[in-house]
């Protein structure tokens, strides 16, 4: 006997002959989902993914081997296309992993697998963040129009973290952040050697000691704002106090940069931040905090 289905499919909540007389089938999707599950189409296939992952690894290895063997040649364009396909297949595996197709959900119950992912990803982010943060926290941030060159920007906005081989291993070589900023292609071993040889401008131990703060007497600010900015009707971002004569002028990240102009006119080397409670001081000669 032919079953007649009204346009748009059976109405939700209508009896479903496939589920027994008088049973309520739920939504159309629920019916389809049960049928797919009964057909075994939602079963995990670990063998398939092991084969697919192993095959993809072989493709990647073959592609990079060809890249090395071929060398400088226009045939590398073919290798690039081959590796593009291999990388896309790797992305497909990642996509399936996101939909619970891979090994994590074969081994663990769904709640355990979700907890595992949350913990693993959270600790991964924390570990990676903690590897970068010690090298940069508390270091100066220069404005776009700051007068320092590339070398000084890289050296003065980061610090190296010393602690021996264990520290180097835990931080993945990022403990030598100054060398990494200056020479990104330098490998870890060479960064260690560079640090051991002493980078002349390193702010955390290798630099020559700044002698300019020695013997300075306390000074009284000669004004409460930048006189040059006030005369021109300009605004400043922050104020700097000359520790030689007490002149107050705007900082390097202000439009006028009058504190630096004062140094260039007078050769007074040190300036301090005017913010209450700040102990920050800058040496214009060494171009670094002191």
Secondary structure, DSSP 8 states (H G I E B T S, - for coil): ------TTSS-TTSB-GGG-TT-B--SHHHHHHHHHHHTTTT---HHHHHHHHHHHHHHHHHHHHHHHHH-SSTTHHHHHHHHHHHHHHHHHHHHHHHTT-SHHHHHS-HHHHHHHHHHHHHHHHHHHHHHHHHHHTT-----TT-S--HHHHHHHT------HHHHHHHTTTTT-HHHHHH-TT--HHHHHHHHHH--TT-TTTTS----TTTT------S-SS-HHHHHHT---S-EEEETTT--EEE-TTSSS-HHHHHHHHH---EEEE-STT---EEETTTTEE-
